[in-house]
Amino acid sequence: MVFQYKYWSGPLVLLGLVLGLKHLAAAELRSPSITRPPDIYKALVGGRTIINDYITTHHQVAPGLPPRSIPKRPIQQPIPDAIRVIFPDQSLSSINGGQIAAVNSHIPKGFRAPILEYAGTSTTAFGQPETLNEKQRSAAAYVDQHLANAGLIRTLEEVIRILGPDRFAKQPEAGLSELRTIGFPEDLLAAFTPAGRNNSPTTPAELIASVASNLLRDSGAARVSTGPPPFEFYVPDEWTGFEVAVETGSKEVQLLRMQAGGGYRNGVVPGDSIDVIRQVVEAMPACDFLVTAPEAMLEPVTSWAMAMLPFSRPHQLTLLAEPGAVEAWAQDNGKPGTIALADDQRERATITPRYASRGELNSTPLVGESFVMDMLARSGRRVVQFPLLFQGGNLIGVRDPKTERRILITSETAIYRNTMLGLSPGEVEKVFRRGFGVDECMVVPAVSYHLDFDATFREIDGELVVFVNDMDAAVRGILGLAIATFEQHGLLDRAEAVGLRYDLNRGAGRTAYRTLSQLSGRDADGLYRSDRAILFKTSVIDSASGNYQVFLQALDLLQSRFDFENDPTIDVGRRNYLATLRGVSRALTAQEKVFASRGWKVVRVPSLPNFPRGINYLNGVQHPDGYLMPAYGGFYTPLDQEAARIFKDAIGHGAEVRPIQCAELQRREGAVHCAVVAYTN
């Protein structure tokens, strides 16, 4: 079979902390709610760029390394009718396909993906700048520049003032259409009601008519009001009814949803999307599987699945043929759970964001990822669209067995992202709490790009256990393997290797850093030498350059412990980079204290946050019989084994910790939890 597949490597970047790090601990331990102002949050997010840019520029390995081999795998005996294929509605397919480029070219603040009940809605409802008149352009600019700071209602007042309140008072429905045209999130007005009405429902049309009438009465006022707006916030009933699934291994997993988003380059790439799908199917043979694949690749994907996946019954796999391209990260365009039915029963369901996105301060839309939800609904699955933005890796549902409270744990990123829509952090938390059907929305400090790289949760013997990154242990493990390979290949003698291990594990680590840095070596072009990188390849699945870059990342993390601020041999760019790495360590400590303050047991795993070249063991899937653990394999197998031992010892009761080799996904800054959505009973 021949794949002509665009191999995507997303520009996701890791959090670094440059400014405001001293604010991380004390304030947030007092309350799960956000206490940091947006400027500090922006500084935190900006640190990701510092780390990503530095590594991209300074950790390049010289070409000439041998390619990875594609391991041969036995062809399975096909089960008749094991695969069911769902094709798209062609008329909707052409509409959606034609809209992706148009939508991505101009995304106003109020954009909502035209899917599900909004499917087929023309994107021209959001006017391109050249189609707006002068007043509309002025109003659109005000929305874009002031919505986050002024808030939804105050921005609405000024926009109506700019456009002219008379027509809004007389024709509020037409006014709603115009608000949508200039990019105002008019659907969020459903969450506001006049003060004193005890949260009685008010339609958006009624609300804007009220605002316009107030402006007409106060026509002499030249500026938008500064006092409290005469409206109260509440969560309307139509935004509720969904309950997010608990991801603590307490319930049987029945269905796994994945996306074939890359992973084929002249053969199936070990540890990438397609290969991870195979490993997950092998690890969870009792489950049903739902896989979205690009329609253009449906035939080869189907042939591969029939030949390679160990099915046990008919219709075990449902393939959804998506008209456009898809990415590997199924977690981020939809979270699993249930929704209430009329007869007090609950049905398995997926909640999808306002629109699928990437990024933090400015959410970059991935509209094609939202259209995946149309195909999911077409397969007979229930899907609901959430009114706010989220990326599923930043939201984890848990149940505290001691209090029996259902909690949505989220990174502060998910909260601040939605203040861009004109809501306050407290209002955003309320919408998440009600919309995801939990007792509490617990906001924790951001460390990684997504929270699922920082923690995984499990109910064990009546308590909630949190597995977190032990970055120092991971650095020691990675550098210990580097010392071993340098010794094996004669670059270190036995005594030198013993001394370096002692310094690394019992001393300050300065000697280990100095010696390993000298051994790493660069060529005349400033690239790291390929003859050193090849020493980090021990199996056919290894990427020598990728493994070597993990080693370089660990070296940098080791140096970030030292006093580098006044070292004249270190340039300003590297000092900023090392300070950002040090900030990540502080943030991990603050995050761990937040979990411990709840009385939860914390277990440290030798693991790194999602650096561009890191190794992470927390981005996995918990289930009653054990844990699907992301693994690196090859050269770093001993580190995998140590992480698996820690998980197995903590879980106990004969649990299986199944390594899912996903090194290539991790080099794309993803892993197992990013790629797999688990639906429980």
PyMOL commands that set and color helices and strands:
alter all, ss='L'
color gray80, all
select helices_A, chain A and resi 21-23+26-30+38-58+90-105+116-118+123-125+129-131+134-150+152-163+165-170+172-181+186-191+204-217+237-239+273-283+295-308+330-333+367-378+392-394+412-419+425-435+451-453+471-488+494-506+510-520+530-536+544-559+572-597+634-651+663-667+672-675
alter helices_A, ss='H'
color red, helices_A
select strands_A, chain A and resi 83-86+192-194+231-233+242-244+253-259+288-294+317-322+335-340+346-352+357-358+364-365+382-385+395-400+405-411+440-444+455-460+463-469+601-605+621-623+626-631+656-661+677-680
alter strands_A, ss='S'
color yellow, strands_A
deselect
rebuild
show_as cartoon
